[in-house]
Amino acid sequence: MAEGFARKYGGDVIATASAGLAPALIVQPLTKKVMAERNVNIDDQHPKDLGMLELKSFDLIVNMSGAKLPPRIPIEVREWTVEDPIGQPEEVYLTVRDQIENAVMRLILEFRRQARNGQPKPV
């Protein structure tokens, strides 16, 4: 969800990728449904393991897993507390979607302020 919102709303200040510590096999159909209700198409997204990404190419990791990330990660990590909606009713997906959308929008606004103030563009 976060990757979808970041791509839709923050492409001017964010280059994004998502990955997990224990990724699911598929993006849940209910996730796609609730994102489509916000006009965000995530059909091209698929679960990836964090180890598949070249972490040195990123400036920030947002961890929503609730688990500690490996200590070897050499970049800033922010923790967002978000319930895992898998296996939950659609109402939970909607609540989680809205929480993630708000958090992503706050991050995008932060990055835009930094860009206006001449700070480096985050990746």
OpenMM code with the backbone's topology and positions (N, CA, C; nanometers):
from openmm import Vec3, app, unit

residues = "MET ALA GLU GLY PHE ALA ARG LYS TYR GLY GLY ASP VAL ILE ALA THR ALA SER ALA GLY LEU ALA PRO ALA LEU ILE VAL GLN PRO LEU THR LYS LYS VAL MET ALA GLU ARG ASN VAL ASN ILE ASP ASP GLN HIS PRO LYS ASP LEU GLY MET LEU GLU LEU LYS SER PHE ASP LEU ILE VAL ASN MET SER GLY ALA LYS LEU PRO PRO ARG ILE PRO ILE GLU VAL ARG GLU TRP THR VAL GLU ASP PRO ILE GLY GLN PRO GLU GLU VAL TYR LEU THR VAL ARG ASP GLN ILE GLU ASN ALA VAL MET ARG LEU ILE LEU GLU PHE ARG ARG GLN ALA ARG ASN GLY GLN PRO LYS PRO VAL".split()
positions = [
    Vec3(0.0821, -0.1189, 0.0000),
    Vec3(0.0000, 0.0000, 0.0000),
    Vec3(0.0866, 0.1255, 0.0000),
    Vec3(0.1884, 0.1268, 0.0849),
    Vec3(0.2735, 0.2452, 0.0941),
    Vec3(0.3431, 0.2733, -0.0380),
    Vec3(0.3925, 0.1700, -0.1027),
    Vec3(0.4589, 0.1897, -0.2313),
    Vec3(0.3614, 0.2475, -0.3335),
    Vec3(0.2399, 0.1974, -0.3362),
    Vec3(0.1391, 0.2480, -0.4292),
    Vec3(0.1092, 0.3944, -0.4074),
    Vec3(0.0886, 0.4338, -0.2808),
    Vec3(0.0611, 0.5746, -0.2514),
    Vec3(0.1823, 0.6620, -0.2837),
    Vec3(0.3016, 0.6154, -0.2489),
    Vec3(0.4219, 0.6949, -0.2749),
    Vec3(0.4416, 0.7176, -0.4239),
    Vec3(0.4161, 0.6148, -0.5032),
    Vec3(0.4303, 0.6301, -0.6484),
    Vec3(0.3253, 0.7250, -0.7052),
    Vec3(0.2030, 0.7128, -0.6565),
    Vec3(0.0949, 0.7960, -0.7101),
    Vec3(0.1116, 0.9423, -0.6729),
    Vec3(0.1461, 0.9698, -0.5477),
    Vec3(0.1447, 1.1075, -0.4982),
    Vec3(0.2819, 1.1717, -0.4820),
    Vec3(0.3883, 1.0930, -0.4750),
    Vec3(0.5170, 1.1516, -0.4406),
    Vec3(0.6287, 1.1291, -0.5391),
    Vec3(0.5940, 1.0970, -0.6634),
    Vec3(0.6966, 1.0687, -0.7621),
    Vec3(0.7961, 1.1811, -0.7831),
    Vec3(0.7581, 1.3033, -0.7475),
    Vec3(0.8491, 1.4163, -0.7622),
    Vec3(0.9577, 1.4185, -0.6553),
    Vec3(0.9367, 1.3473, -0.5438),
    Vec3(1.0357, 1.3509, -0.4354),
    Vec3(1.0747, 1.2130, -0.3827),
    Vec3(1.0107, 1.1075, -0.4302),
    Vec3(1.0389, 0.9736, -0.3787),
    Vec3(1.0534, 0.8747, -0.4938),
    Vec3(1.1625, 0.8007, -0.4893),
    Vec3(1.1766, 0.6801, -0.5711),
    Vec3(1.1591, 0.5656, -0.4725),
    Vec3(1.0654, 0.4781, -0.4970),
    Vec3(1.0259, 0.3845, -0.3932),
    Vec3(1.0341, 0.2397, -0.4360),
    Vec3(1.0502, 0.1554, -0.3367),
    Vec3(1.0421, 0.0099, -0.3537),
    Vec3(0.9927, -0.0454, -0.2210),
    Vec3(0.9225, -0.1554, -0.2275),
    Vec3(0.8776, -0.2174, -0.1031),
    Vec3(0.9315, -0.3585, -0.0951),
    Vec3(0.9542, -0.4033, 0.0266),
    Vec3(1.0046, -0.5377, 0.0519),
    Vec3(0.9723, -0.5724, 0.1957),
    Vec3(0.9832, -0.6993, 0.2283),
    Vec3(0.9506, -0.7422, 0.3628),
    Vec3(1.0511, -0.8410, 0.4194),
    Vec3(1.0424, -0.8602, 0.5494),
    Vec3(1.1271, -0.9592, 0.6159),
    Vec3(1.0778, -1.1006, 0.5883),
    Vec3(0.9476, -1.1162, 0.5768),
    Vec3(0.8853, -1.2454, 0.5457),
    Vec3(0.7692, -1.2181, 0.4509),
    Vec3(0.8001, -1.1855, 0.3251),
    Vec3(0.6947, -1.1428, 0.2326),
    Vec3(0.5945, -1.2537, 0.2023),
    Vec3(0.4713, -1.2110, 0.1785),
    Vec3(0.3667, -1.3043, 0.1372),
    Vec3(0.3986, -1.3541, -0.0035),
    Vec3(0.3256, -1.4530, -0.0468),
    Vec3(0.3470, -1.5070, -0.1812),
    Vec3(0.2831, -1.4192, -0.2889),
    Vec3(0.1737, -1.3501, -0.2515),
    Vec3(0.1018, -1.2649, -0.3460),
    Vec3(0.0569, -1.1378, -0.2745),
    Vec3(0.0235, -1.0370, -0.3535),
    Vec3(-0.0457, -0.9206, -0.2988),
    Vec3(-0.1921, -0.9629, -0.2850),
    Vec3(-0.2457, -0.9511, -0.1676),
    Vec3(-0.3813, -0.9975, -0.1402),
    Vec3(-0.4837, -0.9252, -0.2278),
    Vec3(-0.5800, -0.9981, -0.2814),
    Vec3(-0.6840, -0.9350, -0.3634),
    Vec3(-0.7575, -0.8227, -0.2908),
    Vec3(-0.7789, -0.8376, -0.1611),
    Vec3(-0.8470, -0.7321, -0.0864),
    Vec3(-0.7606, -0.6058, -0.0773),
    Vec3(-0.6303, -0.6226, -0.0730),
    Vec3(-0.5401, -0.5073, -0.0762),
    Vec3(-0.5571, -0.4329, -0.2083),
    Vec3(-0.5581, -0.5070, -0.3175),
    Vec3(-0.5767, -0.4444, -0.4490),
    Vec3(-0.7114, -0.3734, -0.4573),
    Vec3(-0.8141, -0.4355, -0.4001),
    Vec3(-0.9493, -0.3784, -0.4046),
    Vec3(-0.9560, -0.2460, -0.3303),
    Vec3(-0.9049, -0.2423, -0.2063),
    Vec3(-0.9168, -0.1189, -0.1283),
    Vec3(-0.8272, -0.0084, -0.1848),
    Vec3(-0.7168, -0.0456, -0.2478),
    Vec3(-0.6322, 0.0546, -0.3123),
    Vec3(-0.7000, 0.1091, -0.4378),
    Vec3(-0.7668, 0.0233, -0.5123),
    Vec3(-0.8386, 0.0675, -0.6321),
    Vec3(-0.9471, 0.1684, -0.5958),
    Vec3(-1.0044, 0.1540, -0.4769),
    Vec3(-1.1047, 0.2505, -0.4316),
    Vec3(-1.0458, 0.3897, -0.4142),
    Vec3(-0.9133, 0.3989, -0.4020),
    Vec3(-0.8426, 0.5277, -0.3944),
    Vec3(-0.7782, 0.5622, -0.5295),
    Vec3(-0.8178, 0.4875, -0.6329),
    Vec3(-0.7616, 0.5070, -0.7674),
    Vec3(-0.6108, 0.4843, -0.7716),
    Vec3(-0.5643, 0.3874, -0.6948),
    Vec3(-0.4240, 0.3482, -0.6953),
    Vec3(-0.4181, 0.2031, -0.7421),
    Vec3(-0.3582, 0.1840, -0.8576),
    Vec3(-0.3455, 0.0499, -0.9147),
    Vec3(-0.2126, -0.0098, -0.8706),
    Vec3(-0.2182, -0.1223, -0.8010),
    Vec3(-0.0959, -0.1888, -0.7560),
    Vec3(-0.0802, -0.3254, -0.8215),
    Vec3(-0.1446, -0.3447, -0.9349),
    Vec3(-0.1374, -0.4733, -1.0039),
    Vec3(0.0055, -0.5113, -1.0436),
    Vec3(0.0920, -0.4124, -1.0658),
    Vec3(0.2293, -0.4427, -1.1057),
    Vec3(0.3219, -0.4686, -0.9868),
    Vec3(0.2720, -0.4568, -0.8663),
    Vec3(0.3537, -0.4810, -0.7479),
    Vec3(0.3481, -0.6288, -0.7100),
    Vec3(0.4567, -0.6749, -0.6511),
    Vec3(0.4620, -0.8120, -0.6016),
    Vec3(0.5496, -0.8156, -0.4763),
    Vec3(0.5230, -0.9092, -0.3867),
    Vec3(0.6024, -0.9178, -0.2643),
    Vec3(0.7485, -0.9524, -0.2945),
    Vec3(0.8380, -0.8861, -0.2230),
    Vec3(0.9811, -0.9080, -0.2382),
    Vec3(1.0439, -0.9191, -0.1000),
    Vec3(1.1499, -0.9956, -0.0923),
    Vec3(1.2264, -1.0068, 0.0313),
    Vec3(1.3206, -0.8868, 0.0414),
    Vec3(1.3387, -0.8361, 0.1620),
    Vec3(1.4273, -0.7220, 0.1842),
    Vec3(1.5670, -0.7493, 0.1304),
    Vec3(1.6105, -0.8732, 0.1369),
    Vec3(1.7435, -0.9092, 0.0881),
    Vec3(1.7588, -0.8944, -0.0621),
    Vec3(1.6492, -0.8788, -0.1344),
    Vec3(1.6549, -0.8622, -0.2801),
    Vec3(1.6900, -0.7196, -0.3210),
    Vec3(1.6829, -0.6260, -0.2267),
    Vec3(1.7084, -0.4851, -0.2589),
    Vec3(1.8513, -0.4470, -0.2243),
    Vec3(1.9066, -0.3575, -0.3031),
    Vec3(2.0378, -0.3010, -0.2760),
    Vec3(2.0175, -0.1840, -0.1796),
    Vec3(2.0260, -0.2113, -0.0496),
    Vec3(1.9897, -0.1122, 0.0520),
    Vec3(2.0748, 0.0135, 0.0460),
    Vec3(2.1974, 0.0023, 0.0003),
    Vec3(2.2844, 0.1202, -0.0071),
    Vec3(2.2322, 0.2258, -0.1035),
    Vec3(2.1406, 0.1870, -0.1910),
    Vec3(2.0876, 0.2834, -0.2875),
    Vec3(1.9713, 0.3641, -0.2318),
    Vec3(1.9324, 0.3375, -0.1071),
    Vec3(1.8209, 0.4083, -0.0446),
    Vec3(1.8712, 0.5005, 0.0659),
    Vec3(1.7920, 0.6049, 0.0933),
    Vec3(1.8230, 0.6980, 0.2017),
    Vec3(1.7417, 0.6687, 0.3267),
    Vec3(1.6319, 0.5959, 0.3115),
    Vec3(1.5392, 0.5752, 0.4217),
    Vec3(1.4655, 0.4430, 0.4036),
    Vec3(1.4465, 0.3742, 0.5144),
    Vec3(1.3589, 0.2570, 0.5178),
    Vec3(1.2477, 0.2880, 0.6156),
    Vec3(1.1252, 0.2609, 0.5748),
    Vec3(1.0112, 0.2695, 0.6655),
    Vec3(0.9734, 0.1270, 0.6982),
    Vec3(0.9828, 0.0918, 0.8249),
    Vec3(0.9536, -0.0436, 0.8712),
    Vec3(0.8134, -0.0465, 0.9303),
    Vec3(0.7261, -0.1239, 0.8671),
    Vec3(0.5893, -0.1403, 0.9166),
    Vec3(0.5646, -0.2832, 0.9641),
    Vec3(0.6699, -0.3620, 0.9743),
    Vec3(0.6544, -0.5039, 1.0058),
    Vec3(0.6247, -0.5307, 1.1529),
    Vec3(0.6631, -0.4385, 1.2393),
    Vec3(0.6502, -0.4640, 1.3818),
    Vec3(0.7671, -0.5436, 1.4367),
    Vec3(0.8553, -0.5901, 1.3494),
    Vec3(0.9750, -0.6647, 1.3899),
    Vec3(1.0982, -0.5761, 1.3736),
    Vec3(1.1992, -0.6045, 1.4515),
    Vec3(1.3248, -0.5302, 1.4398),
    Vec3(1.3948, -0.5697, 1.3112),
    Vec3(1.4491, -0.4704, 1.2435),
    Vec3(1.5268, -0.4973, 1.1239),
    Vec3(1.6680, -0.5397, 1.1630),
    Vec3(1.7365, -0.6097, 1.0746),
    Vec3(1.8742, -0.6501, 1.1049),
    Vec3(1.9610, -0.5278, 1.1350),
    Vec3(2.0499, -0.5379, 1.2304),
    Vec3(2.1299, -0.4215, 1.2706),
    Vec3(2.2286, -0.3756, 1.1641),
    Vec3(2.2523, -0.4532, 1.0630),
    Vec3(2.3517, -0.4175, 0.9608),
    Vec3(2.3025, -0.3115, 0.8628),
    Vec3(2.1782, -0.2705, 0.8735),
    Vec3(2.1230, -0.1750, 0.7781),
    Vec3(2.1872, -0.0384, 0.8019),
    Vec3(2.2558, 0.0141, 0.6983),
    Vec3(2.3379, 0.1341, 0.7163),
    Vec3(2.2661, 0.2662, 0.6897),
    Vec3(2.1339, 0.2659, 0.6890),
    Vec3(2.0616, 0.3897, 0.6591),
    Vec3(1.9551, 0.4144, 0.7645),
    Vec3(1.8954, 0.5331, 0.7578),
    Vec3(1.7912, 0.5690, 0.8532),
    Vec3(1.6721, 0.4744, 0.8408),
    Vec3(1.6203, 0.4327, 0.9565),
    Vec3(1.5010, 0.3482, 0.9614),
    Vec3(1.3971, 0.4196, 1.0469),
    Vec3(1.2770, 0.4327, 0.9923),
    Vec3(1.1639, 0.4863, 1.0686),
    Vec3(1.0640, 0.3736, 1.0903),
    Vec3(1.0078, 0.3718, 1.2080),
    Vec3(0.9105, 0.2684, 1.2443),
    Vec3(0.7704, 0.3268, 1.2374),
    Vec3(0.6839, 0.2629, 1.1597),
    Vec3(0.5423, 0.2983, 1.1539),
    Vec3(0.4639, 0.1812, 1.2100),
    Vec3(0.3786, 0.2071, 1.3078),
    Vec3(0.2966, 0.1018, 1.3661),
    Vec3(0.1678, 0.0893, 1.2859),
    Vec3(0.1552, -0.0239, 1.2166),
    Vec3(0.0401, -0.0500, 1.1312),
    Vec3(0.0010, -0.1958, 1.1498),
    Vec3(-0.1255, -0.2199, 1.1698),
    Vec3(-0.1744, -0.3564, 1.1835),
    Vec3(-0.1617, -0.4317, 1.0508),
    Vec3(-0.1258, -0.5581, 1.0571),
    Vec3(-0.1227, -0.6420, 0.9370),
    Vec3(-0.2657, -0.6858, 0.9078),
    Vec3(-0.3225, -0.6457, 0.7932),
    Vec3(-0.4628, -0.6764, 0.7675),
    Vec3(-0.4887, -0.8168, 0.7127),
    Vec3(-0.3838, -0.8892, 0.6762),
    Vec3(-0.4047, -1.0203, 0.6133),
    Vec3(-0.4866, -1.1100, 0.7053),
    Vec3(-0.5936, -1.1661, 0.6478),
    Vec3(-0.6828, -1.2536, 0.7229),
    Vec3(-0.7905, -1.1806, 0.8008),
    Vec3(-0.7892, -1.0482, 0.7942),
    Vec3(-0.8852, -0.9661, 0.8678),
    Vec3(-1.0005, -0.9259, 0.7752),
    Vec3(-1.1099, -0.8765, 0.8323),
    Vec3(-1.2210, -0.8288, 0.7496),
    Vec3(-1.1823, -0.7036, 0.6689),
    Vec3(-1.2626, -0.6734, 0.5692),
    Vec3(-1.2351, -0.5600, 0.4815),
    Vec3(-1.2238, -0.4289, 0.5588),
    Vec3(-1.2983, -0.4134, 0.6661),
    Vec3(-1.2914, -0.2896, 0.7451),
    Vec3(-1.1496, -0.2648, 0.7966),
    Vec3(-1.0798, -0.3715, 0.8321),
    Vec3(-0.9420, -0.3565, 0.8795),
    Vec3(-0.8531, -0.3096, 0.7642),
    Vec3(-0.8711, -0.3675, 0.6467),
    Vec3(-0.7950, -0.3235, 0.5290),
    Vec3(-0.8182, -0.1745, 0.5037),
    Vec3(-0.9422, -0.1307, 0.5152),
    Vec3(-0.9741, 0.0101, 0.4921),
    Vec3(-0.9050, 0.0997, 0.5941),
    Vec3(-0.9085, 0.0600, 0.7204),
    Vec3(-0.8436, 0.1377, 0.8260),
    Vec3(-0.6932, 0.1442, 0.8036),
    Vec3(-0.6328, 0.0303, 0.7724),
    Vec3(-0.4886, 0.0250, 0.7487),
    Vec3(-0.4530, 0.1086, 0.6259),
    Vec3(-0.5306, 0.0962, 0.5202),
    Vec3(-0.5066, 0.1753, 0.3990),
    Vec3(-0.5046, 0.3241, 0.4314),
    Vec3(-0.6034, 0.3694, 0.5076),
    Vec3(-0.6131, 0.5109, 0.5412),
    Vec3(-0.4961, 0.5558, 0.6287),
    Vec3(-0.4545, 0.4713, 0.7238),
    Vec3(-0.3391, 0.5040, 0.8080),
    Vec3(-0.2120, 0.5176, 0.7238),
    Vec3(-0.1942, 0.4224, 0.6332),
    Vec3(-0.0746, 0.4254, 0.5487),
    Vec3(-0.0780, 0.5455, 0.4549),
    Vec3(-0.1931, 0.5734, 0.3971),
    Vec3(-0.2049, 0.6889, 0.3084),
    Vec3(-0.1674, 0.8174, 0.3829),
    Vec3(-0.2173, 0.8346, 0.5030),
    Vec3(-0.1849, 0.9545, 0.5814),
    Vec3(-0.0367, 0.9626, 0.6137),
    Vec3(0.0223, 0.8510, 0.6520),
    Vec3(0.1644, 0.8501, 0.6866),
    Vec3(0.2505, 0.8799, 0.5640),
    Vec3(0.2163, 0.8213, 0.4500),
    Vec3(0.2917, 0.8461, 0.3270),
    Vec3(0.2790, 0.9924, 0.2866),
    Vec3(0.1599, 1.0483, 0.2965),
    Vec3(0.1421, 1.1891, 0.2604),
    Vec3(0.2242, 1.2806, 0.3513),
    Vec3(0.2311, 1.2500, 0.4805),
    Vec3(0.3152, 1.3299, 0.5712),
    Vec3(0.4623, 1.3209, 0.5297),
    Vec3(0.5063, 1.2021, 0.4911),
    Vec3(0.6444, 1.1847, 0.4475),
    Vec3(0.6717, 1.2622, 0.3189),
    Vec3(0.5795, 1.2559, 0.2258),
    Vec3(0.5944, 1.3308, 0.1006),
    Vec3(0.6033, 1.4803, 0.1284),
    Vec3(0.5175, 1.5312, 0.2155),
    Vec3(0.5225, 1.6737, 0.2503),
    Vec3(0.6544, 1.7103, 0.3164),
    Vec3(0.7052, 1.6238, 0.4018),
    Vec3(0.8356, 1.6469, 0.4646),
    Vec3(0.9448, 1.6568, 0.3583),
    Vec3(0.9442, 1.5651, 0.2627),
    Vec3(1.0453, 1.5653, 0.1574),
    Vec3(1.0317, 1.6873, 0.0677),
    Vec3(0.9101, 1.7298, 0.0410),
    Vec3(0.8909, 1.8505, -0.0413),
    Vec3(0.9423, 1.9740, 0.0305),
    Vec3(0.9199, 1.9820, 0.1619),
    Vec3(0.9747, 2.0943, 0.2388),
    Vec3(1.1264, 2.0935, 0.2323),
    Vec3(1.1859, 1.9761, 0.2460),
    Vec3(1.3316, 1.9659, 0.2382),
    Vec3(1.3816, 2.0117, 0.1014),
    Vec3(1.3113, 1.9714, -0.0045),
    Vec3(1.3508, 2.0095, -0.1395),
    Vec3(1.3432, 2.1608, -0.1579),
    Vec3(1.2378, 2.2238, -0.1044),
    Vec3(1.2235, 2.3699, -0.1146),
    Vec3(1.3334, 2.4409, -0.0388),
    Vec3(1.3826, 2.3793, 0.0685),
    Vec3(1.4856, 2.4417, 0.1497),
    Vec3(1.6263, 2.4080, 0.1008),
    Vec3(1.6348, 2.3447, -0.0169),
    Vec3(1.7646, 2.3175, -0.0764),
    Vec3(1.8348, 2.1940, -0.0238),
    Vec3(1.7646, 2.1150, 0.0539),
    Vec3(1.8267, 1.9924, 0.1017),
    Vec3(1.8213, 1.8889, -0.0103),
    Vec3(1.9103, 1.7891, -0.0052),
    Vec3(1.9143, 1.6894, -0.1125),
    Vec3(1.7806, 1.6176, -0.1280),
    Vec3(1.7499, 1.5822, -0.2521),
    Vec3(1.6278, 1.5079, -0.2816),
    Vec3(1.6398, 1.3660, -0.2266),
    Vec3(1.5454, 1.3233, -0.1421),
    Vec3(1.5527, 1.1865, -0.0888),
    Vec3(1.5190, 1.0833, -0.1958),
    Vec3(1.5709, 0.9640, -0.1737),
    Vec3(1.5424, 0.8528, -0.2654),
    Vec3(1.4659, 0.7471, -0.1899),
] * unit.nanometer
topology = app.Topology()
chain = topology.addChain("A")
for resn in residues:
    res = topology.addResidue(resn, chain)
    for name in ("N", "CA", "C"):
        topology.addAtom(name, app.Element.getBySymbol(name[0]), res)
